[in-house]
């Protein structure tokens, strides 16, 4: 017969669990900084993924150009190009349907 007695001493598995928790916390911190970096300021408005095309138009006005990526028998995907001004980088906003799903910053070489 085997009897197990719980003691206050931690076994070798507990440090692995602690390490996994630390790694998870670090990834959570990175996710927060990624969300902040995935925004676009238009005047006093702030555009972020999840906004509708109507909200983006209201905050930023009409884009410099637009390009339809798909839409016939697929989900409607469109990209809007904004040229913010001198010294700022071009932004490409990608919409699926009417929702903004991605903001890309185009850096010049």
DOTI-14335 format. One record per residue: x, y, z of N, C-alpha, C in turn; residue in three letters; chain; residue number from 1. Coordinates in nm, 4 decimals. Example, Ala and Ser with C-alpha at 12.3 -4.5 7.8 and 13.67 -1.06 7.14 Angstrom:
2
((1.3190,-0.5690,0.7800),(1.2300,-0.4500,0.7800),(1.3200,-0.3300,0.7800),'ALA','A',1),
((1.2850,-0.2250,0.7080),(1.3670,-0.1060,0.7140),(1.2900,0.0030,0.7870),'SER','A',2),
This chain:
109
((0.0842,-0.1166,0.0000),(0.0000,0.0000,0.0000),(0.0890,0.1232,0.0000),'UNK','A',1),
((0.0516,0.2226,-0.0879),(0.1289,0.3451,-0.1016),(0.0509,0.4585,-0.0376),'UNK','A',2),
((0.1168,0.5311,0.0511),(0.0525,0.6450,0.1166),(0.1278,0.7702,0.0754),'UNK','A',3),
((0.0535,0.8683,0.0255),(0.1150,0.9955,-0.0122),(0.0859,1.0973,0.0966),'UNK','A',4),
((0.1875,1.1698,0.1329),(0.1729,1.2736,0.2339),(0.2067,1.4061,0.1683),'UNK','A',5),
((0.1151,1.5018,0.1762),(0.1423,1.6346,0.1217),(0.2271,1.7120,0.2202),'UNK','A',6),
((0.3303,1.7722,0.1684),(0.4157,1.8555,0.2522),(0.4224,1.9939,0.1903),'UNK','A',7),
((0.4811,2.0856,0.2560),(0.4969,2.2215,0.2052),(0.6122,2.2316,0.1071),'UNK','A',8),
((0.6819,2.1237,0.0833),(0.7965,2.1250,-0.0067),(0.7462,2.1112,-0.1497),'UNK','A',9),
((0.7961,2.1965,-0.2361),(0.7544,2.1934,-0.3758),(0.8449,2.1000,-0.4541),'UNK','A',10),
((0.7827,2.0286,-0.5459),(0.8565,1.9351,-0.6293),(0.9144,2.0051,-0.7509),'UNK','A',11),
((0.9822,1.9293,-0.8361),(1.0467,1.9870,-0.9536),(0.9480,2.0461,-1.0539),'UNK','A',12),
((0.8217,2.0025,-1.0539),(0.7236,2.0543,-1.1492),(0.6790,2.1969,-1.1196),'UNK','A',13),
((0.6951,2.2424,-0.9969),(0.6436,2.3745,-0.9613),(0.7230,2.4873,-1.0257),'UNK','A',14),
((0.8535,2.4698,-1.0446),(0.9317,2.5760,-1.1090),(0.8943,2.5878,-1.2562),'UNK','A',15),
((0.8615,2.4762,-1.3215),(0.8169,2.4789,-1.4603),(0.6863,2.5548,-1.4738),'UNK','A',16),
((0.5966,2.5340,-1.3805),(0.4681,2.6054,-1.3813),(0.4899,2.7547,-1.3618),'UNK','A',17),
((0.5803,2.7883,-1.2707),(0.6106,2.9296,-1.2459),(0.6704,2.9931,-1.3717),'UNK','A',18),
((0.7600,2.9209,-1.4397),(0.8198,2.9722,-1.5631),(0.7148,2.9929,-1.6708),'UNK','A',19),
((0.6190,2.9002,-1.6816),(0.5114,2.9159,-1.7801),(0.4274,3.0385,-1.7491),'UNK','A',20),
((0.4026,3.0649,-1.6227),(0.3261,3.1837,-1.5836),(0.4010,3.3120,-1.6192),'UNK','A',21),
((0.5315,3.3115,-1.5992),(0.6136,3.4284,-1.6328),(0.6107,3.4524,-1.7827),'UNK','A',22),
((0.6260,3.3462,-1.8615),(0.6234,3.3591,-2.0070),(0.4857,3.4091,-2.0529),'UNK','A',23),
((0.3792,3.3564,-1.9948),(0.2439,3.4007,-2.0311),(0.2252,3.5492,-1.9997),'UNK','A',24),
((0.2772,3.5944,-1.8857),(0.2670,3.7356,-1.8492),(0.3440,3.8235,-1.9471),'UNK','A',25),
((0.4605,3.7776,-1.9908),(0.5380,3.8536,-2.0885),(0.4641,3.8656,-2.2215),'UNK','A',26),
((0.4043,3.7544,-2.2673),(0.3283,3.7598,-2.3920),(0.2068,3.8511,-2.3789),'UNK','A',27),
((0.1438,3.8514,-2.2641),(0.0297,3.9406,-2.2426),(0.0738,4.0860,-2.2517),'UNK','A',28),
((0.1905,4.1180,-2.1984),(0.2449,4.2539,-2.2083),(0.2758,4.2927,-2.3509),'UNK','A',29),
((0.3281,4.1994,-2.4296),(0.3558,4.2259,-2.5706),(0.2267,4.2484,-2.6482),'UNK','A',30),
((0.1226,4.1736,-2.6152),(-0.0050,4.1895,-2.6852),(-0.0613,4.3292,-2.6626),'UNK','A',31),
((-0.0472,4.3821,-2.5426),(-0.0960,4.5165,-2.5135),(-0.0195,4.6197,-2.5943),'UNK','A',32),
((0.1135,4.6063,-2.6043),(0.1909,4.7038,-2.6799),(0.1627,4.6933,-2.8288),'UNK','A',33),
((0.1312,4.5739,-2.8780),(0.0968,4.5565,-3.0184),(-0.0331,4.6287,-3.0504),'UNK','A',34),
((-0.1299,4.6215,-2.9628),(-0.2573,4.6890,-2.9849),(-0.2357,4.8394,-2.9928),'UNK','A',35),
((-0.1547,4.8943,-2.9048),(-0.1285,5.0384,-2.9066),(-0.0590,5.0809,-3.0350),'UNK','A',36),
((0.0289,4.9956,-3.0870),(0.1026,5.0293,-3.2085),(0.0147,5.0149,-3.3328),'UNK','A',37),
((-0.0968,4.9466,-3.3210),(-0.1844,4.9202,-3.4339),(-0.2980,5.0228,-3.4394),'UNK','A',38),
((-0.2612,5.1498,-3.4313),(-0.3584,5.2576,-3.4398),(-0.3084,5.3620,-3.5377),'UNK','A',39),
((-0.3966,5.4506,-3.5757),(-0.3642,5.5553,-3.6718),(-0.4357,5.6816,-3.6282),'UNK','A',40),
((-0.3586,5.7884,-3.6056),(-0.4173,5.9147,-3.5621),(-0.4517,5.9995,-3.6837),'UNK','A',41),
((-0.5764,6.0423,-3.6898),(-0.6257,6.1320,-3.7944),(-0.6738,6.2592,-3.7256),'UNK','A',42),
((-0.5947,6.3645,-3.7339),(-0.6328,6.4873,-3.6636),(-0.6436,6.4601,-3.5153),'UNK','A',43),
((-0.7640,6.4773,-3.4601),(-0.7844,6.4494,-3.3178),(-0.8459,6.3119,-3.2951),'UNK','A',44),
((-0.8797,6.2401,-3.4046),(-0.9401,6.1079,-3.3930),(-0.8363,5.9982,-3.3946),'UNK','A',45),
((-0.8718,5.8851,-3.3380),(-0.7844,5.7690,-3.3357),(-0.8593,5.6520,-3.3993),'UNK','A',46),
((-0.7986,5.5934,-3.5022),(-0.8583,5.4824,-3.5750),(-0.7900,5.3548,-3.5294),'UNK','A',47),
((-0.8681,5.2492,-3.5089),(-0.8125,5.1204,-3.4655),(-0.8920,5.0067,-3.5269),'UNK','A',48),
((-0.8312,4.8874,-3.5378),(-0.9047,4.7727,-3.5898),(-1.0348,4.7531,-3.5128),'UNK','A',49),
((-1.1390,4.7190,-3.5885),(-1.2719,4.7039,-3.5296),(-1.3627,4.8207,-3.5654),'UNK','A',50),
((-1.3015,4.9363,-3.5996),(-1.3808,5.0521,-3.6425),(-1.4477,5.0197,-3.7757),'UNK','A',51),
((-1.5606,5.0840,-3.8023),(-1.6283,5.0659,-3.9303),(-1.5721,5.1644,-4.0328),'UNK','A',52),
((-1.5978,5.1363,-4.1601),(-1.5527,5.2274,-4.2655),(-1.6175,5.3650,-4.2484),'UNK','A',53),
((-1.7402,5.3693,-4.2012),(-1.8073,5.4969,-4.1757),(-1.7331,5.5769,-4.0683),'UNK','A',54),
((-1.6939,5.5103,-3.9591),(-1.6197,5.5782,-3.8516),(-1.4857,5.6310,-3.9025),'UNK','A',55),
((-1.4168,5.5517,-3.9855),(-1.2868,5.5934,-4.0389),(-1.3054,5.7152,-4.1298),'UNK','A',56),
((-1.4057,5.7127,-4.2172),(-1.4329,5.8275,-4.3047),(-1.4634,5.9523,-4.2236),'UNK','A',57),
((-1.5380,5.9350,-4.1166),(-1.5745,6.0482,-4.0301),(-1.4507,6.1087,-3.9625),'UNK','A',58),
((-1.3582,6.0240,-3.9193),(-1.2389,6.0712,-3.8486),(-1.1294,6.1200,-3.9429),'UNK','A',59),
((-1.1112,6.0508,-4.0573),(-0.9956,6.0758,-4.1445),(-1.0294,6.1394,-4.2784),'UNK','A',60),
((-1.1553,6.1376,-4.3161),(-1.1902,6.1863,-4.4484),(-1.1633,6.0805,-4.5529),'UNK','A',61),
((-1.1769,6.1187,-4.6791),(-1.1559,6.0244,-4.7891),(-1.0081,5.9899,-4.8024),'UNK','A',62),
((-0.9779,5.8632,-4.8333),(-0.8378,5.8241,-4.8530),(-0.7835,5.8798,-4.9841),'UNK','A',63),
((-0.6508,5.8833,-4.9967),(-0.5869,5.9278,-5.1206),(-0.6229,5.8334,-5.2347),'UNK','A',64),
((-0.6338,5.7037,-5.2056),(-0.6777,5.6062,-5.3057),(-0.7344,5.4838,-5.2345),'UNK','A',65),
((-0.8078,5.4043,-5.3127),(-0.8693,5.2825,-5.2617),(-0.8474,5.1712,-5.3625),'UNK','A',66),
((-0.8401,5.0466,-5.3127),(-0.8226,4.9324,-5.4011),(-0.9061,4.8164,-5.3485),'UNK','A',67),
((-0.9912,4.7619,-5.4350),(-1.0696,4.6447,-5.3985),(-0.9842,4.5217,-5.4225),'UNK','A',68),
((-0.9671,4.4387,-5.3196),(-0.8836,4.3192,-5.3276),(-0.9669,4.1991,-5.3709),'UNK','A',69),
((-1.0854,4.1838,-5.3149),(-1.1754,4.0746,-5.3528),(-1.3177,4.1195,-5.3264),'UNK','A',70),
((-1.4121,4.0358,-5.3687),(-1.5483,4.0747,-5.3412),(-1.6536,4.0045,-5.4235),'UNK','A',71),
((-1.6213,3.9520,-5.5415),(-1.7238,3.8922,-5.6266),(-1.7920,3.7749,-5.5560),'UNK','A',72),
((-1.7232,3.6658,-5.5382),(-1.7808,3.5489,-5.4706),(-1.7174,3.5249,-5.3346),'UNK','A',73),
((-1.6392,3.6202,-5.2890),(-1.5697,3.6085,-5.1611),(-1.6141,3.7225,-5.0707),'UNK','A',74),
((-1.5585,3.7250,-4.9518),(-1.5844,3.8393,-4.8639),(-1.5218,3.9630,-4.9257),'UNK','A',75),
((-1.5902,4.0731,-4.9131),(-1.5431,4.1992,-4.9696),(-1.4223,4.2483,-4.8905),'UNK','A',76),
((-1.3083,4.2623,-4.9578),(-1.1856,4.3118,-4.8947),(-1.1388,4.4323,-4.9742),'UNK','A',77),
((-1.1103,4.5409,-4.9017),(-1.0688,4.6649,-4.9655),(-0.9548,4.7279,-4.8861),'UNK','A',78),
((-0.8644,4.7943,-4.9566),(-0.7556,4.8665,-4.8894),(-0.7689,5.0147,-4.9205),'UNK','A',79),
((-0.7523,5.0958,-4.8156),(-0.7540,5.2409,-4.8286),(-0.6144,5.2920,-4.7988),'UNK','A',80),
((-0.5678,5.3885,-4.8785),(-0.4327,5.4434,-4.8640),(-0.4421,5.5880,-4.8180),'UNK','A',81),
((-0.3756,5.6175,-4.7068),(-0.3721,5.7537,-4.6536),(-0.2297,5.8064,-4.6574),'UNK','A',82),
((-0.2149,5.9281,-4.7044),(-0.0875,6.0004,-4.7040),(-0.1013,6.1101,-4.5982),'UNK','A',83),
((-0.0566,6.0846,-4.4742),(-0.0802,6.1791,-4.3644),(-0.0185,6.3173,-4.3839),'UNK','A',84),
((0.0962,6.3282,-4.4457),(0.1587,6.4585,-4.4638),(0.3098,6.4462,-4.4675),'UNK','A',85),
((0.3766,6.5587,-4.4875),(0.5231,6.5565,-4.4944),(0.5848,6.5031,-4.3651),'UNK','A',86),
((0.6835,6.4167,-4.3814),(0.7533,6.3619,-4.2649),(0.6801,6.2475,-4.1961),'UNK','A',87),
((0.5609,6.2115,-4.2440),(0.4858,6.1003,-4.1852),(0.4779,5.9861,-4.2854),'UNK','A',88),
((0.4569,5.8652,-4.2352),(0.4525,5.7474,-4.3202),(0.3130,5.7215,-4.3746),'UNK','A',89),
((0.3085,5.6644,-4.4949),(0.1809,5.6266,-4.5553),(0.1194,5.5137,-4.4738),'UNK','A',90),
((-0.0136,5.5126,-4.4647),(-0.0856,5.4063,-4.3946),(-0.1747,5.3341,-4.4939),'UNK','A',91),
((-0.1792,5.2013,-4.4811),(-0.2697,5.1194,-4.5607),(-0.3680,5.0558,-4.4632),'UNK','A',92),
((-0.4950,5.0882,-4.4786),(-0.6003,5.0348,-4.3932),(-0.6746,4.9271,-4.4701),'UNK','A',93),
((-0.6842,4.8071,-4.4139),(-0.7514,4.6960,-4.4794),(-0.8849,4.6697,-4.4109),'UNK','A',94),
((-0.9903,4.6659,-4.4930),(-1.1256,4.6400,-4.4449),(-1.1738,4.5060,-4.4979),'UNK','A',95),
((-1.2406,4.4303,-4.4128),(-1.3132,4.3105,-4.4544),(-1.4589,4.3419,-4.4263),'UNK','A',96),
((-1.5375,4.3453,-4.5335),(-1.6738,4.3959,-4.5185),(-1.6629,4.5442,-4.4883),'UNK','A',97),
((-1.7243,4.5866,-4.3800),(-1.7151,4.7275,-4.3402),(-1.6268,4.7476,-4.2178),'UNK','A',98),
((-1.5583,4.6428,-4.1718),(-1.4752,4.6518,-4.0507),(-1.3276,4.6629,-4.0837),'UNK','A',99),
((-1.2608,4.7545,-4.0158),(-1.1166,4.7696,-4.0276),(-1.0501,4.6524,-3.9558),'UNK','A',100),
((-0.9640,4.5796,-4.0272),(-0.8995,4.4628,-3.9675),(-0.7491,4.4784,-3.9518),'UNK','A',101),
((-0.6880,4.5733,-4.0282),(-0.5429,4.5864,-4.0207),(-0.4999,4.7263,-4.0608),'UNK','A',102),
((-0.3967,4.7756,-3.9935),(-0.3344,4.9041,-4.0269),(-0.1872,4.8784,-4.0490),'UNK','A',103),
((-0.1391,4.9102,-4.1689),(0.0028,4.8923,-4.2006),(0.0669,5.0291,-4.2176),'UNK','A',104),
((0.1901,5.0416,-4.1731),(0.2684,5.1619,-4.1929),(0.3735,5.1327,-4.2988),'UNK','A',105),
((0.3760,5.2132,-4.4036),(0.4715,5.1953,-4.5125),(0.5895,5.2880,-4.4876),'UNK','A',106),
((0.7052,5.2287,-4.4622),(0.8256,5.3095,-4.4394),(0.8977,5.3292,-4.5705),'UNK','A',107),
((0.9527,5.4442,-4.5859),(1.0282,5.4743,-4.7087),(1.1739,5.4385,-4.6879),'UNK','A',108),
((1.2353,5.3766,-4.7898),(1.3776,5.3380,-4.7761),(1.4695,5.4574,-4.7699),'UNK','A',109),
